[in-house]
Amino acid sequence: MIHRDPLPKERAGVLDHMAFTARDLPGTVATLKREGIEYELRRLPGSGIWQLFFNDPHGAKVEFDFDKDEPAPVGHVSA
């Protein structure tokens, strides 16, 4: 998905985020760190699915969901 214009600060009625199934959690986190992209990583209670959130260059929130059996990224400490 590509968007040319910055998203409005008030996002009522605007796409909140996009979610995708993904693989290679450690590699994805390493790429985000290398590129200086801030992210939030958490595990979904009950299922153990990893959820990784970050913003694309235009500020839209992106969610990557990883299988519960994916290894934690290097240095990750559970809250």
N, C-alpha and C positions, 0 to 999 in steps of 0.2 A: 504494500500500500504506500502510495506516495502522496504527499500533501505539500503544496507550494507555499501557502500563506500561513503565518503563525496562528495558532488556535487562540480563540478569545479567552480572557481570564475567567469570565463566567462561562461555565461549560454546561449549563442546564440544557438538556436536549441534544448535547453534542456527545459523540462517542466517548465513553469513559476510559475504556482500555480494550486491547486486543489480546486474546489468549491463544497460545499455541502449545502443542505437545512438542517436547524437545528431547534431545539426547546429549550426553557428555557434559554433565553439570560442571565438573572440575575445569574442563577446557573452556566452557562458556564464561565462567567466572574469571578465569585467567585472561581471556580476551577483554572482558569489560574492564578489569583492573589495568591492563596494558594500555587501553584506550582512554583511561581516566573517566570512565562512566560510572557514576554512583548507582548503586543497586540495593535492593532489600531482598534478603533470602530468608525464607521460613518454611517450616514443615506444616502441612495441613493436619490438624489434630484428628486422630482416629484412623486416617488412611496412610499417613506418613509421606504422602506425595510432597515433593519439593516444589515450592513456588518461588520463582525469581522475578522480581519486578524492577523495571528501569524505564527511563523516558527516552523516546527517540529524539533525533535532533530538533524536531519541531515541538517537543513537549508532550506528545501523546504517550500515555502509559502503555507499556508492553508487558505481558505476563508470559513467562515460559514455565510450563509444568513438566517436571521430570519424574520418572518412576521412583517409587519409594526405595528401591534397591540400588539406586545410583549412589556412588560414594560421595561423601562430603568433600567440598573443595578444600585445598590445602589451607590450614590456618583457621577453618571455620569452627566457631565455638557456639554450641547451642545455647539459646537463652533459657 
